[in-house]
Amino acid sequence: MGELTIGAFARASRLSPKALRLYDELGLLTPARVDGTTGYRYYTEAQLDRARLVAWLRRVGMPLARIGEICDLCETDPRAAGLDIGAYWARVETETAARRDLVTFLVGQLSGIPAGEGVEEMSEMGKGKGKEIAMRYAAGSDRGLVRPVNQDTAYAGSRLLAVADGFGDDGARASGAAVEALVALEESVRGADVLNGLADAVERVNRAGAAAGTPGGSGTTLTAMLWTGSRLALVHVGDTRAYLLRGGEVSRITHDHTLVQSMIDAGSLTAEEGVSHPRRALLLRALDGSEDHARPDLRLHDVRPGDRYLLCSDGLFTVVRPDDIRRVLRTAAEPEDAVRELIALALAAGGPDNVACAVADAVTR
């Protein structure tokens, strides 16, 4: 097969010569031959498929290191490479939605431009027909019927809802420390600082875990919502969850950071298959002292009078049927009633894991 000069290969692959030289330096796309005298790079037609894949992935904004991994995988298992691309894009869309909420908040906060002008329409928050919105709340946790200790932590206060699910030898301490770090924000963080405050608190918790050496691979998941007076700021790492009951409909407002969820996102697994998957508990993100795993989802959530929020650990939603969770959220008169009924359902289902719940109602006063 004949060789192509770097110019000819650039035209065929739709990559610039400058990009090709960079990819050679990075080991991403190595020439078939480099002339020892002139230094000219030569390629073969067999390299075009890899070059075009690189070009396509660069157009969707994929980092170069990730592109190299996918290109290498594509040479041995194209189907797996395709699924990996799907999982990457699902994460991009989730993170874009979170950034979009933040942009909307910042536009209104800094410029005074009403939400919806150039960004997106948002309902007026913090008010309900001229009345202020407040939170009515409750939280509870139970060891369950199998585990020797309770490593879940649940908290509900006037501004904060939080649930953390610890794991490993020191999981109880890890979950407690995560929630304690957020409780300190109830009085100290307001307004525009709330997302930064949540991010900083999560980072401190993770650094503390790293310093402690996370014995036994210890760590915790965390889902929390902090009330700003007009919105709820959400922080989420792992597979604890947040649900919203609004207008009679229950929706999940967090995205699990698990291997199974990434497979569902990529289309290689259905949600029904994920329920019984043997690796459904494998976390891709957690507060375990590792910088790579601790990146939280951060977003702002609009609040309406009548909203009901549920935060819970996997000890609830993996054993209690979704229909039963929805029924309790719709029918329980008060947050404490909902917490008590949900924990009772988990225990009635065998209580194989610790279970934690926090429930809050948005009410006018």
C-alpha positions as CSV (number, residue, x, y, z in Angstrom):
1,M,0.0,0.0,0.0
2,G,1.4,3.4,-1.0
3,E,2.4,6.0,1.5
4,L,0.7,9.4,1.9
5,T,2.5,12.6,2.7
6,I,1.3,14.5,5.8
7,G,-0.5,17.0,3.5
8,A,-2.3,14.3,1.5
9,F,-3.2,12.4,4.7
10,A,-4.5,15.6,6.3
11,R,-6.8,16.2,3.4
12,A,-8.1,12.6,3.4
13,S,-8.7,12.5,7.2
14,R,-9.9,16.1,7.6
15,L,-7.2,16.8,10.2
16,S,-4.8,19.6,9.8
17,P,-1.0,18.9,9.5
18,K,-0.6,20.8,12.7
19,A,-3.0,18.5,14.5
20,L,-1.3,15.5,13.0
21,R,2.0,16.6,14.4
22,L,0.5,17.1,17.8
23,Y,-1.2,13.7,17.8
24,D,2.2,12.1,16.8
25,E,3.9,13.8,19.8
26,L,1.1,12.5,22.1
27,G,1.3,9.0,20.6
28,L,-2.3,9.2,19.5
29,L,-1.7,8.8,15.8
30,T,1.8,7.8,15.0
31,P,3.1,8.0,11.3
32,A,3.9,4.8,9.5
33,R,7.3,6.2,8.7
34,V,9.4,9.3,9.5
35,D,12.2,10.2,7.0
36,G,15.4,10.1,8.9
37,T,17.0,12.9,6.9
38,T,14.1,15.4,6.3
39,G,11.9,14.5,9.3
40,Y,8.9,14.3,6.9
41,R,6.0,12.1,8.2
42,Y,4.4,9.5,6.0
43,Y,1.1,7.7,6.6
44,T,-0.8,4.8,5.0
45,E,-4.4,4.5,3.9
46,A,-4.9,1.9,6.6
47,Q,-4.5,4.6,9.2
48,L,-7.4,6.7,7.8
49,D,-10.1,5.0,9.9
50,R,-8.3,5.8,13.2
51,A,-7.6,9.4,12.0
52,R,-11.2,10.0,11.0
53,L,-12.4,8.6,14.4
54,V,-10.0,11.0,16.1
55,A,-11.5,13.9,14.0
56,W,-15.1,13.0,14.9
57,L,-14.4,12.6,18.6
58,R,-12.5,16.0,18.6
59,R,-15.6,17.6,17.1
60,V,-17.8,16.5,20.0
61,G,-15.2,17.9,22.5
62,M,-13.8,14.6,23.9
63,P,-10.4,15.0,25.7
64,L,-7.4,13.7,23.8
65,A,-6.5,11.1,26.5
66,R,-10.0,9.7,26.3
67,I,-9.9,9.6,22.5
68,G,-6.7,7.5,22.6
69,E,-8.4,5.0,24.9
70,I,-11.4,4.7,22.6
71,C,-9.3,4.4,19.5
72,D,-7.2,1.6,21.0
73,L,-10.4,-0.2,22.1
74,C,-11.9,0.2,18.7
75,E,-9.1,-1.8,17.2
76,T,-10.0,-4.9,19.3
77,D,-13.7,-4.4,20.2
78,P,-15.6,-1.8,18.1
79,R,-18.9,-2.5,19.9
80,A,-17.4,-1.7,23.3
81,A,-15.8,1.5,21.9
82,G,-19.2,2.6,20.6
83,L,-20.8,2.0,24.0
84,D,-18.0,3.9,25.7
85,I,-18.7,6.9,23.4
86,G,-22.4,6.7,24.3
87,A,-21.5,6.7,28.0
88,Y,-19.2,9.7,27.6
89,W,-21.9,11.7,25.8
90,A,-24.6,10.8,28.5
91,R,-22.2,12.3,31.1
92,V,-21.7,15.4,28.9
93,E,-25.4,16.0,28.7
94,T,-25.9,15.6,32.4
95,E,-23.1,18.0,33.2
96,T,-24.3,20.5,30.6
97,A,-27.8,20.6,32.2
98,A,-26.2,21.4,35.5
99,R,-24.0,24.1,34.0
100,R,-27.1,25.5,32.3
101,D,-28.9,25.9,35.6
102,L,-25.8,27.7,37.0
103,V,-25.7,30.1,34.1
104,T,-29.4,30.9,34.5
105,F,-28.8,31.6,38.2
106,L,-25.7,33.8,37.6
107,V,-27.4,35.8,34.8
108,G,-30.2,36.7,37.1
109,Q,-28.0,37.2,40.2
110,L,-25.4,39.5,38.5
111,S,-27.2,41.3,35.8
112,G,-30.8,41.6,37.1
113,I,-32.1,40.2,33.7
114,P,-35.2,38.2,34.4
115,A,-34.8,34.5,34.0
116,G,-35.8,33.4,30.5
117,E,-34.5,36.3,28.6
118,G,-31.8,34.7,26.5
119,V,-31.4,31.7,28.8
120,E,-34.6,29.8,29.7
121,E,-37.9,30.4,31.3
122,M,-38.0,29.7,35.1
123,S,-40.9,30.0,37.5
124,E,-40.7,32.7,40.2
125,M,-39.2,31.0,43.2
126,G,-39.2,31.7,46.9
127,K,-42.7,33.1,46.6
128,G,-46.2,31.6,46.4
129,K,-48.9,34.1,45.6
130,G,-47.0,36.8,47.6
131,K,-46.1,34.4,50.5
132,E,-42.7,33.2,51.5
133,I,-41.8,29.5,51.0
134,A,-40.5,27.6,53.9
135,M,-39.5,23.9,54.4
136,R,-41.2,21.4,56.6
137,Y,-38.9,18.4,57.1
138,A,-38.0,15.1,58.7
139,A,-35.2,12.5,58.5
140,G,-34.6,9.0,59.8
141,S,-32.2,6.1,59.4
142,D,-32.2,2.4,60.4
143,R,-29.6,-0.3,60.5
144,G,-31.8,-2.8,58.7
145,L,-32.2,-6.5,59.6
146,V,-28.9,-7.8,58.3
147,R,-26.0,-5.4,58.6
148,P,-24.2,-5.3,61.9
149,V,-23.8,-1.5,62.0
150,N,-25.6,1.5,60.5
151,Q,-23.3,3.3,58.1
152,D,-26.0,5.6,56.7
153,T,-26.5,9.1,57.9
154,A,-29.7,11.2,57.4
155,Y,-30.3,14.9,58.3
156,A,-33.1,17.4,57.9
157,G,-33.0,21.0,59.0
158,S,-34.6,24.3,58.2
159,R,-32.2,24.8,55.2
160,L,-30.5,21.4,54.6
161,L,-31.6,17.9,53.6
162,A,-28.8,15.3,53.4
163,V,-28.3,11.6,53.1
164,A,-24.9,9.8,53.0
165,D,-24.3,6.1,52.6
166,G,-20.9,5.0,54.0
167,F,-19.0,1.9,53.0
168,G,-15.8,0.1,54.0
169,D,-14.4,-0.4,57.5
170,D,-14.8,3.3,58.4
171,G,-18.0,4.0,56.5
172,A,-20.1,5.2,59.4
173,R,-17.5,7.9,60.2
174,A,-17.2,8.9,56.5
175,S,-20.9,9.4,56.1
176,G,-21.3,11.3,59.4
177,A,-18.4,13.6,58.5
178,A,-19.8,14.3,55.1
179,V,-23.2,15.4,56.5
180,E,-21.6,17.3,59.4
181,A,-19.5,19.4,56.9
182,L,-22.8,20.4,55.2
183,V,-24.6,21.1,58.4
184,A,-22.0,23.8,59.1
185,L,-23.2,25.6,55.9
186,E,-26.8,26.1,57.2
187,E,-25.9,29.3,59.0
188,S,-22.7,30.4,57.2
189,V,-23.6,30.3,53.4
190,R,-26.2,32.3,51.7
191,G,-27.3,33.4,48.2
192,A,-24.8,33.2,45.4
193,D,-22.1,31.5,47.5
194,V,-24.2,28.4,48.1
195,L,-22.8,26.3,45.2
196,N,-19.2,27.2,46.0
197,G,-19.9,26.4,49.6
198,L,-21.2,23.0,48.8
199,A,-18.3,22.3,46.4
200,D,-15.8,23.4,49.0
201,A,-17.4,21.3,51.7
202,V,-17.3,18.2,49.5
203,E,-13.6,18.8,48.7
204,R,-12.7,19.1,52.4
205,V,-14.5,15.9,53.2
206,N,-12.7,14.1,50.4
207,R,-9.3,15.5,51.4
208,A,-10.0,14.4,55.0
209,G,-10.7,10.9,53.8
210,A,-7.4,10.9,51.8
211,A,-5.5,12.1,54.9
212,A,-7.1,9.3,57.0
213,G,-6.1,6.7,54.4
214,T,-9.7,5.5,54.0
215,P,-9.0,2.2,55.8
216,G,-10.6,-0.8,54.2
217,G,-11.5,1.2,51.1
218,S,-13.8,3.4,53.1
219,G,-15.8,6.3,51.9
220,T,-19.3,7.6,51.4
221,T,-21.9,8.7,48.8
222,L,-23.7,11.9,49.4
223,T,-26.8,13.6,48.2
224,A,-27.9,16.9,49.8
225,M,-30.0,20.0,49.1
226,L,-29.4,23.4,50.7
227,W,-32.2,25.9,50.7
228,T,-31.1,29.4,49.6
229,G,-34.4,31.1,50.4
230,S,-35.4,31.0,46.7
231,R,-33.9,27.8,45.3
232,L,-32.5,24.5,46.4
233,A,-28.9,23.9,45.6
234,L,-28.2,20.2,45.0
235,V,-24.9,18.4,45.5
236,H,-24.7,14.7,44.5
237,V,-21.9,12.1,44.5
238,G,-22.6,8.3,44.1
239,D,-25.9,6.4,44.2
240,T,-27.9,8.0,47.0
241,R,-30.8,9.7,45.3
242,A,-33.2,12.7,45.3
243,Y,-36.8,12.5,44.1
244,L,-39.4,15.2,43.6
245,L,-43.1,15.0,43.9
246,R,-44.7,17.8,42.0
247,G,-48.3,18.0,40.7
248,G,-48.9,14.4,41.6
249,E,-45.9,13.1,39.6
250,V,-42.7,11.7,41.1
251,S,-39.4,12.1,39.2
252,R,-35.8,11.4,40.1
253,I,-33.6,14.5,39.9
254,T,-30.2,12.9,40.5
255,H,-28.2,10.6,38.2
256,D,-26.5,7.5,39.7
257,H,-22.7,7.4,39.5
258,T,-22.5,3.7,39.0
259,L,-21.2,1.2,36.5
260,V,-24.7,-0.1,35.9
261,Q,-26.1,3.4,35.2
262,S,-23.3,4.1,32.7
263,M,-24.2,0.9,30.9
264,I,-27.9,2.0,30.9
265,D,-26.9,5.4,29.5
266,A,-24.8,3.7,26.8
267,G,-27.7,1.4,25.8
268,S,-26.0,-1.8,26.7
269,L,-28.3,-2.5,29.6
270,T,-32.0,-1.8,30.3
271,A,-33.2,-0.3,33.5
272,E,-35.0,-3.5,34.3
273,E,-31.8,-5.5,33.8
274,G,-29.9,-3.1,35.9
275,V,-32.0,-3.9,39.0
276,S,-30.6,-7.5,39.2
277,H,-27.1,-6.8,37.7
278,P,-24.4,-8.5,39.9
279,R,-22.3,-5.3,39.8
280,R,-25.1,-2.8,40.4
281,A,-23.4,-1.5,43.6
282,L,-20.1,-0.6,41.9
283,L,-19.6,3.1,42.2
284,L,-17.9,5.3,39.7
285,R,-17.9,8.3,42.0
286,A,-17.7,8.6,45.7
287,L,-16.0,10.5,48.5
288,D,-13.3,8.0,49.1
289,G,-10.2,10.1,49.2
290,S,-9.6,9.8,45.5
291,E,-9.6,13.1,43.5
292,D,-10.8,11.4,40.3
293,H,-13.8,9.8,42.0
294,A,-15.0,12.8,44.1
295,R,-16.3,15.1,41.4
296,P,-19.8,16.1,42.5
297,D,-22.8,17.1,40.4
298,L,-23.8,20.6,41.4
299,R,-27.0,22.4,40.3
300,L,-29.8,24.7,41.3
301,H,-33.3,23.5,41.4
302,D,-36.5,25.6,41.3
303,V,-39.0,25.2,44.1
304,R,-42.8,25.6,44.0
305,P,-45.3,25.5,46.8
306,G,-46.5,22.0,47.3
307,D,-43.3,20.3,46.2
308,R,-42.2,17.3,48.2
309,Y,-38.5,16.2,48.1
310,L,-37.2,12.7,49.1
311,L,-33.5,12.0,49.6
312,C,-32.6,8.4,50.3
313,S,-29.9,5.7,50.3
314,D,-30.0,2.6,48.1
315,G,-31.3,0.6,51.1
316,L,-34.7,2.0,50.2
317,F,-35.0,2.1,46.4
318,T,-33.3,-1.3,45.7
319,V,-35.8,-3.2,47.9
320,V,-39.0,-1.1,47.8
321,R,-41.0,-1.1,44.6
322,P,-41.1,2.3,42.8
323,D,-44.9,2.2,42.9
324,D,-44.8,2.0,46.7
325,I,-42.3,4.9,47.0
326,R,-44.6,7.0,44.8
327,R,-47.7,6.0,46.8
328,V,-46.1,7.0,50.1
329,L,-44.9,10.4,48.8
330,R,-48.3,11.1,47.4
331,T,-50.3,10.1,50.5
332,A,-48.3,10.7,53.6
333,A,-49.7,13.7,55.5
334,E,-46.4,15.0,56.9
335,P,-42.7,14.5,56.1
336,E,-42.2,12.4,59.3
337,D,-45.1,10.1,58.3
338,A,-43.4,9.6,54.9
339,V,-40.0,8.8,56.5
340,R,-41.5,6.4,58.9
341,E,-43.6,4.5,56.2
342,L,-40.7,4.3,53.8
343,I,-38.3,2.8,56.4
344,A,-41.0,0.4,57.4
345,L,-41.4,-0.7,53.8
346,A,-37.7,-1.4,53.5
347,L,-37.7,-3.5,56.7
348,A,-40.8,-5.4,55.6
349,A,-38.9,-6.2,52.4
350,G,-36.1,-7.9,54.4
351,G,-34.0,-4.9,55.4
352,P,-30.9,-6.3,53.7
353,D,-29.1,-2.9,53.9
354,N,-29.0,0.2,56.0
355,V,-31.7,2.6,55.0
356,A,-31.9,6.4,55.3
357,C,-34.5,9.0,54.2
358,A,-35.0,12.7,54.4
359,V,-38.2,14.3,53.3
360,A,-39.1,18.0,53.0
361,D,-42.3,19.8,51.9
362,A,-42.3,23.3,50.4
363,V,-45.0,25.2,52.1
364,T,-46.1,28.9,52.1
365,R,-46.3,30.9,55.3
